[in-house]
């Protein structure tokens, strides 16, 4: 896992998912298959997925990529296309993604 100095140079992506009714267990299974593959991508500095304790239908993704090219490669990975686009997205009621940069101390 990368240290904070390495992470600060990366592109941060967050995603928020909300499962359709009855789809939580299926999504947890898909995420369980997807996560180790995403974490092993060469351009991934950090990749974590969290499920809400208050509302189990909601998921939060925190991802740090080496750069924009690594993020683009992630979107073309076979496991992303198969598990996320083909299997997970149809089970979602809502999906939001945002890109961020680190705020550096002065």
C-alpha positions in Angstrom: 0.0 0.0 0.0 1.3 3.5 -0.9 2.3 6.0 1.8 0.6 9.4 2.1 3.3 11.2 0.0 2.6 8.9 -2.9 -1.1 9.1 -2.5 -1.0 13.0 -2.5 0.3 12.8 -6.1 -2.6 10.6 -7.3 -6.0 11.2 -8.7 -8.7 10.5 -6.1 -12.1 9.1 -7.2 -15.1 8.6 -5.0 -18.2 6.7 -5.9 -21.5 6.3 -4.1 -23.8 3.5 -4.9 -27.4 2.7 -3.7 -28.7 -0.7 -4.4 -32.1 -1.4 -5.9 -34.5 -3.2 -3.5 -33.4 -6.9 -3.0 -30.0 -6.4 -4.7 -27.7 -5.8 -1.7 -26.5 -9.4 -1.3 -25.8 -9.7 -5.0 -23.8 -6.5 -4.9 -21.8 -7.6 -1.9 -20.9 -10.8 -3.8 -19.9 -8.8 -6.9 -17.8 -6.4 -4.9 -16.1 -9.3 -3.1 -14.9 -10.6 -6.5 -14.1 -7.2 -7.9 -12.1 -5.6 -5.0 -9.0 -7.7 -5.0 -8.7 -7.4 -8.8 -9.0 -3.6 -8.7 -6.5 -3.4 -5.8 -4.0 -5.4 -7.9 -4.1 -3.0 -10.9 -0.6 -1.5 -11.5 -1.9 2.1 -11.5 -4.0 1.8 -8.3 -2.4 3.3 -5.2 -5.4 2.7 -2.9 -8.8 1.2 -3.4 -11.4 0.5 -0.7 -15.1 -0.1 -0.8 -17.4 0.5 2.3 -20.9 -0.5 3.1 -23.0 1.8 5.3 -23.8 0.6 8.8 -26.9 2.8 8.9 -28.2 1.9 5.5 -26.8 -1.3 4.0 -28.1 -0.4 0.6 -25.5 2.3 0.3 -21.8 1.8 -0.6 -18.9 4.2 -0.7 -15.8 3.7 -2.9 -12.5 5.5 -2.2 -10.0 5.1 -4.9 -6.6 6.6 -5.6 -5.0 6.2 -9.0 -1.4 7.1 -10.0 -2.8 9.5 -12.6 -5.6 10.0 -15.1 -4.2 7.4 -17.4 -4.3 4.8 -14.7 -8.0 5.7 -14.0 -8.7 5.3 -17.7 -7.0 1.9 -17.8 -9.1 0.9 -14.8 -12.3 1.7 -16.8 -11.1 -0.6 -19.6 -10.1 -3.5 -17.4 -12.0 -6.8 -18.1 -13.0 -7.2 -14.5 -14.4 -3.6 -14.4 -16.4 -4.2 -17.6 -17.7 -7.6 -16.5 -18.3 -7.2 -12.8 -19.2 -3.5 -12.5 -20.7 -2.4 -15.8 -22.4 -5.7 -16.8 -23.3 -7.1 -13.4 -23.4 -4.4 -10.7 -24.7 -1.3 -12.4 -28.0 -2.9 -13.5 -28.6 -3.6 -9.7 -28.2 0.0 -8.7 -30.9 2.6 -8.0 -28.2 5.3 -7.9 -24.5 5.8 -8.9 -22.4 8.9 -8.5 -18.7 9.3 -9.2 -16.5 12.3 -8.6 -12.8 13.1 -9.2 -10.7 14.9 -6.6 -7.2 16.2 -5.9 -5.5 16.4 -2.5 -5.4 19.7 -0.8 -1.8 20.3 0.1 -0.6 22.1 3.3 1.2 25.4 2.6 
